[in-house]
Amino acid sequence: MVERLVQHKHCRQCGRAVPGKDVFCSKDCENNHKRMLRKKKNQLLLLYVSSFVILILILLLSWGFPL
């Protein structure tokens, strides 16, 4: 016997089943997801900035500029 499930999605943060067109199961999950995305964005920005600074330092040292 096959059971039919109601159409649903899963919460992007915790994975619980969410009926309808909702994306998150609660405001807590939505806030946690936004906080996590903001943290990842800041980490990526830090990686880009530090890579750029290291590249500039390498170029300056290779051209003979004293630091």
For each residue, the residues with C-beta under 8 A, 3 or more apart:
1:
2:
3:
4:
5: 8
6: 19
7: 19
8: 5 17 18 19 20
9: 17 18 21 22 23
10: 15 16 17 18
11: 14 15 16 17 18 23 24 25 29
12: 23 24 29 33
13: 24 25 29 30 32 33 36
14: 11 25 29
15: 10 11
16: 10 11 25
17: 8 9 10 11
18: 8 9 10 11 22 23 24 25
19: 6 7 8 22
20: 8
21: 9
22: 9 18 19 25
23: 9 11 12 18 30
24: 11 12 13 18 27 29 30 33
25: 11 13 14 16 18 22 29
26: 29 30
27: 24 30 31
28: 31 32
29: 11 12 13 14 24 25 26 32 33
30: 13 23 24 26 27 33 34
31: 27 28 34 35
32: 13 28 29 35 36
33: 12 13 24 29 30 36 37
34: 30 31 37 38
35: 31 32 38 39
36: 13 32 33 39 40
37: 33 34 40 41
38: 34 35 41 42
39: 35 36 42 43
40: 36 37 43 44
41: 37 38 44 45
42: 38 39 45 46
43: 39 40 46 47
44: 40 41 47 48
45: 41 42 48 49
46: 42 43 49 50
47: 43 44 50 51
48: 44 45 51 52
49: 45 46 52 53
50: 46 47 53 54
51: 47 48 54 55
52: 48 49 55 56
53: 49 50 56 57
54: 50 51 57 58
55: 51 52 58 59
56: 52 53 59 60
57: 53 54 60 61 67
58: 54 55 61 62
59: 55 56 62 63
60: 56 57 63 65 67
61: 57 58 64 65 67
62: 58 59
63: 59 60
64: 61
65: 60 61
66:
67: 57 60 61
